[in-house]
Amino acid sequence: MKRLLFAMLYLSMVYLQSCKTQTPVKIEANELHQWNIALQEGITNDFFSPPVASRMYTYPNIAVFSLLHPNEYNQVIQDNTKPKPIEVNKNLLEVVAMYTFYHVAIKMIYTIKPLDDYKKQFDSTLLAKDYDQNMLQEANTKAEAYAKQILAWAATDGYKETRSDSKYVLKNSPRSWKPTPPDYMDALEPNWHKIRPFLLDSSAEYVTFMAPHPYDVANKNSNFYKEMLEVYEQVSKTDSEQNGIGKFWDCNPLAPQHVSHVSYAEKKLTPGGHWLSIARIISTTKNDNLLDASKMYCYLSMSIADAFIACWTSKYHYNYVRPVTVINETISPTWKSIITTPNFPEYPSGHSVVSSTASTILNQLYGKNTSFTDNSEEPYGMKPRTFSSFDQACEEAAMSRFYAGIHFKKAIVDGQKMGRSIGEKFIQKLKL
């Protein structure tokens, strides 16, 4: 009789356990937001450059998207070498997706403590609900296996090869880019055109989209001389509001700071990180569910990454001189930009291209008249700014480069046109 009772008790426990695994706990969008925040913290701490950071934001979010939206994943990413999403018990699918984000992200960056810390918190949250340790172990094992496939695919995009590729060679031409003060750093990512795009047909697709004005300092009536003079005069009359705008959208994590004989670098978001933070603000305000949030992160991060590829390909194709160089040579040897001039060619404006691409995608996802308060830069000492639309924020981000003296006006205007064209192309490809 005792054996019978024990057997019945054991079977009851097994039944209850099986019932437990049949009812998945709903993973909220906030979990994906927190994973992205942890990744952003690691990227910022590691001082990755804007193009490199855009790549690192993208692969973990593609991994999540591929599991939660397998059909769309196969449709929008045409690369035949991409991994096929693994089959997962639907009760564990969302957990596997979150764990896959983690396992991909920790291999993309160096500072993984924020991701490790959030994984512990995430595990505790699940264990406090209807998951047990065996279920989490099963989900983690599947996620780790799938992450290896994503990382193997990422390893074929050309990034590793560009780490040891040839450096930029200075051109003996007045119109060509030269290292800029105060540190005269080497050219940043001159081989980024070799990175495999996600949605572009090729990295050179937008190279001949537009072109800068012909270099001409001898003729004071030339377009080049006029735009050089325009930047020179703007810096002297940039007011406190414009100065604040320039610093709010600086987004240069590699800009060295000098105090007496001490040098250091300030932590800052990259342009891509800034726009992903804006998108997270909107997604949270709109109460997106996990499916919607995963789509937003994937589509936006892919678009930003490809915008950087297109922009950098154009930058090194035109190899255009920075305002500070030509102004120092022609007008004033002591003139300097308000924020540190980044160490890569001028045309087109990277922030203008990326911001226009991002705002075009966000317009389609959330609406053109979406207002928001952007507190993305608050952790880095900047006060929040309020915008009536993504386009207004985009315009301010683009013009910040002119106020700060690091770009000619044409690079900004053309960069915005390029970014909008890229965004509109991607809207069609993504079938938004």
FENLIN-V597985 format. One record per residue. N is the residue number from 1. RES is the residue in one letter. PHI is phi in radians with two decimals (* if undefined). BURIAL is b if it has 24 or more other C-alpha atoms within 12 Angstrom, else e. Layout:
BEGIN
N;RES;PHI;BURIAL
N;RES;PHI;BURIAL
END
This chain:
BEGIN
1;M;*;e
2;K;-1.12;e
3;R;-1.11;e
4;L;-1.12;e
5;L;-1.12;e
6;F;-1.12;e
7;A;-1.11;e
8;M;-1.12;e
9;L;-1.12;e
10;Y;-1.11;e
11;L;-1.12;e
12;S;-1.12;e
13;M;-1.15;e
14;V;-1.10;e
15;Y;-1.10;e
16;L;-1.11;e
17;Q;-1.14;e
18;S;-1.16;e
19;C;-1.10;e
20;K;-1.09;e
21;T;-1.35;b
22;Q;-1.48;e
23;T;-2.01;e
24;P;-1.23;e
25;V;-1.43;e
26;K;-1.22;e
27;I;-1.57;b
28;E;-1.47;b
29;A;-1.05;b
30;N;-1.04;b
31;E;-1.10;b
32;L;-1.17;b
33;H;-1.03;b
34;Q;-1.17;b
35;W;-1.09;b
36;N;-1.20;b
37;I;-1.13;b
38;A;-1.11;b
39;L;-1.11;b
40;Q;-1.04;b
41;E;-1.10;b
42;G;-1.16;b
43;I;-1.06;b
44;T;-1.13;b
45;N;-1.15;b
46;D;-1.52;b
47;F;1.01;b
48;F;-1.19;b
49;S;-1.21;b
50;P;-0.96;b
51;P;-1.09;b
52;V;-1.13;b
53;A;-1.06;b
54;S;-1.08;b
55;R;-1.13;b
56;M;-1.27;b
57;Y;-1.24;b
58;T;-1.41;b
59;Y;-1.07;b
60;P;-1.07;b
61;N;-1.33;b
62;I;-1.11;b
63;A;-1.01;b
64;V;-1.10;b
65;F;-1.04;b
66;S;-1.11;b
67;L;-1.42;b
68;L;-1.52;b
69;H;-2.31;b
70;P;-1.05;b
71;N;-1.18;e
72;E;-1.11;b
73;Y;-1.01;b
74;N;-1.20;e
75;Q;-1.39;e
76;V;-1.52;b
77;I;-1.78;b
78;Q;-1.46;e
79;D;-1.11;e
80;N;-1.25;e
81;T;-1.54;e
82;K;-1.13;b
83;P;-1.25;b
84;K;-1.46;e
85;P;-0.99;b
86;I;-1.29;b
87;E;-1.45;e
88;V;-2.34;e
89;N;-0.91;e
90;K;-1.02;e
91;N;-1.22;b
92;L;-1.94;b
93;L;-0.96;b
94;E;-1.18;b
95;V;-1.20;b
96;V;-1.04;b
97;A;-1.06;b
98;M;-1.16;b
99;Y;-1.15;b
100;T;-1.12;b
101;F;-0.92;b
102;Y;-1.04;b
103;H;-1.21;b
104;V;-1.29;b
105;A;-1.09;b
106;I;-1.21;b
107;K;-1.64;b
108;M;-1.62;b
109;I;-2.23;b
110;Y;-1.74;e
111;T;-1.47;e
112;I;-1.74;b
113;K;-1.00;e
114;P;-1.03;b
115;L;-1.24;b
116;D;-1.09;b
117;D;-1.10;e
118;Y;-1.27;b
119;K;-1.09;b
120;K;-1.07;e
121;Q;-1.14;e
122;F;-1.09;b
123;D;-1.05;b
124;S;-1.08;e
125;T;-1.09;e
126;L;-1.18;b
127;L;-1.17;e
128;A;-1.34;e
129;K;-1.78;e
130;D;-1.88;b
131;Y;-1.70;b
132;D;-2.06;e
133;Q;-1.09;e
134;N;-1.14;e
135;M;-1.15;b
136;L;-1.15;b
137;Q;-1.14;e
138;E;-1.09;e
139;A;-1.11;b
140;N;-1.16;b
141;T;-1.12;e
142;K;-1.11;b
143;A;-1.12;b
144;E;-1.12;b
145;A;-1.15;b
146;Y;-1.24;b
147;A;-1.04;b
148;K;-1.09;b
149;Q;-1.20;b
150;I;-1.09;b
151;L;-1.19;b
152;A;-1.14;e
153;W;-1.14;b
154;A;-1.05;b
155;A;-1.18;b
156;T;-1.75;e
157;D;-1.53;b
158;G;1.68;e
159;Y;-1.09;b
160;K;-1.03;e
161;E;-1.15;e
162;T;-1.26;e
163;R;-1.19;e
164;S;-2.05;e
165;D;-1.30;e
166;S;-1.10;e
167;K;-1.44;e
168;Y;-1.15;b
169;V;-1.87;e
170;L;-1.06;e
171;K;-1.68;e
172;N;-1.52;e
173;S;-2.59;e
174;P;-1.04;e
175;R;-1.42;b
176;S;-1.47;b
177;W;-1.09;b
178;K;-2.29;b
179;P;-0.94;b
180;T;-2.00;b
181;P;-1.21;b
182;P;-1.58;e
183;D;-1.92;e
184;Y;0.86;e
185;M;-1.29;e
186;D;-1.08;e
187;A;-1.09;b
188;L;-1.53;b
189;E;0.85;b
190;P;-1.21;b
191;N;-1.88;b
192;W;-1.15;b
193;H;-1.16;b
194;K;-1.52;b
195;I;-1.30;b
196;R;-1.23;b
197;P;-1.28;b
198;F;-1.64;b
199;L;-2.18;b
200;L;-1.11;b
201;D;-1.25;e
202;S;-2.80;e
203;S;-1.16;b
204;A;-1.61;b
205;E;-1.01;b
206;Y;-1.95;b
207;V;-1.03;b
208;T;-1.73;e
209;F;-1.03;b
210;M;-2.65;b
211;A;-2.58;b
212;P;-1.30;b
213;H;-1.14;b
214;P;-1.05;e
215;Y;-1.15;b
216;D;-2.84;e
217;V;-1.70;b
218;A;-1.31;e
219;N;-1.75;e
220;K;-1.25;e
221;N;-1.71;e
222;S;-1.27;e
223;N;-1.04;e
224;F;-1.13;b
225;Y;-1.10;b
226;K;-1.11;b
227;E;-1.30;b
228;M;-1.14;b
229;L;-1.12;b
230;E;-1.09;b
231;V;-1.17;b
232;Y;-0.99;b
233;E;-1.29;b
234;Q;-1.07;b
235;V;-1.06;b
236;S;-1.25;e
237;K;-1.99;e
238;T;-1.09;b
239;D;-1.52;e
240;S;-1.10;e
241;E;-1.14;e
242;Q;-1.16;b
243;N;-1.10;b
244;G;-1.12;b
245;I;-1.11;b
246;G;-1.03;b
247;K;-1.36;b
248;F;-1.09;b
249;W;-1.75;b
250;D;-0.97;b
251;C;0.90;b
252;N;-2.02;b
253;P;-1.28;b
254;L;-1.86;b
255;A;-1.31;b
256;P;-1.30;b
257;Q;-2.00;e
258;H;-2.22;e
259;V;-2.22;e
260;S;0.98;e
261;H;-1.79;e
262;V;-1.77;e
263;S;-2.08;e
264;Y;-2.73;e
265;A;-2.09;e
266;E;-1.49;b
267;K;-1.32;b
268;K;-2.56;b
269;L;-1.26;b
270;T;-1.42;b
271;P;-0.97;b
272;G;-1.12;b
273;G;-1.09;b
274;H;-1.12;b
275;W;-1.24;b
276;L;-1.18;b
277;S;-1.18;b
278;I;-1.05;b
279;A;-1.07;b
280;R;-1.13;b
281;I;-1.04;b
282;I;-1.19;b
283;S;-1.03;b
284;T;-1.18;b
285;T;-1.09;e
286;K;-1.44;e
287;N;0.99;e
288;D;-0.98;b
289;N;-1.48;e
290;L;-1.08;b
291;L;-1.10;b
292;D;-1.18;b
293;A;-1.14;b
294;S;-1.16;b
295;K;-1.16;b
296;M;-1.05;b
297;Y;-1.07;b
298;C;-1.18;b
299;Y;-1.10;b
300;L;-1.24;b
301;S;-1.16;b
302;M;-1.10;b
303;S;-1.13;b
304;I;-1.14;b
305;A;-1.06;b
306;D;-1.24;b
307;A;-1.08;b
308;F;-1.14;b
309;I;-1.09;b
310;A;-1.10;b
311;C;-1.14;b
312;W;-1.17;b
313;T;-1.10;b
314;S;-1.18;b
315;K;-0.99;b
316;Y;-1.44;b
317;H;-1.24;b
318;Y;-1.46;b
319;N;0.90;b
320;Y;-1.48;b
321;V;-1.19;b
322;R;-1.46;b
323;P;-0.94;b
324;V;-1.07;b
325;T;-1.17;b
326;V;-1.28;b
327;I;-1.19;b
328;N;-1.08;e
329;E;-1.40;e
330;T;-1.94;e
331;I;-1.95;e
332;S;-2.54;e
333;P;-1.24;e
334;T;-1.81;e
335;W;-1.13;b
336;K;-2.57;b
337;S;-1.28;b
338;I;-1.24;b
339;I;-1.86;b
340;T;-1.10;b
341;T;-1.17;b
342;P;-1.13;b
343;N;-1.62;b
344;F;-2.81;b
345;P;-1.00;b
346;E;-1.38;b
347;Y;-1.83;b
348;P;-1.52;b
349;S;-1.21;b
350;G;-1.07;b
351;H;-1.12;b
352;S;-1.18;b
353;V;-1.11;b
354;V;-1.15;b
355;S;-1.13;b
356;S;-1.21;b
357;T;-1.09;b
358;A;-1.09;b
359;S;-1.16;b
360;T;-1.15;b
361;I;-1.15;b
362;L;-1.19;b
363;N;-0.99;b
364;Q;-1.25;b
365;L;-1.36;b
366;Y;-2.15;b
367;G;1.86;e
368;K;-1.23;e
369;N;-1.82;e
370;T;-1.33;b
371;S;-1.66;b
372;F;-2.87;b
373;T;-1.91;b
374;D;-1.64;b
375;N;-1.89;b
376;S;-1.02;b
377;E;-1.63;b
378;E;-1.03;e
379;P;-1.11;e
380;Y;-1.91;e
381;G;1.57;e
382;M;-1.83;e
383;K;-1.29;e
384;P;-1.07;e
385;R;-2.20;b
386;T;-1.88;e
387;F;-2.26;e
388;S;-1.49;e
389;S;-2.88;b
390;F;-1.15;b
391;D;-1.12;b
392;Q;-1.14;b
393;A;-1.11;b
394;C;-1.09;b
395;E;-1.08;b
396;E;-1.18;b
397;A;-1.06;b
398;A;-1.15;b
399;M;-1.22;b
400;S;-1.04;b
401;R;-1.25;b
402;F;-1.32;b
403;Y;-0.99;b
404;A;-1.50;b
405;G;1.46;b
406;I;-1.83;b
407;H;-2.43;b
408;F;-1.31;b
409;K;-1.09;b
410;K;-1.12;b
411;A;-1.09;b
412;I;-1.31;b
413;V;-1.10;b
414;D;-1.16;b
415;G;-1.10;b
416;Q;-1.14;b
417;K;-1.11;b
418;M;-1.10;b
419;G;-1.07;b
420;R;-1.14;b
421;S;-1.11;b
422;I;-1.10;b
423;G;-1.05;b
424;E;-1.16;b
425;K;-1.09;b
426;F;-1.23;b
427;I;-1.03;b
428;Q;-1.19;e
429;K;-1.17;b
430;L;-1.47;b
431;K;0.96;e
432;L;-1.26;b
END
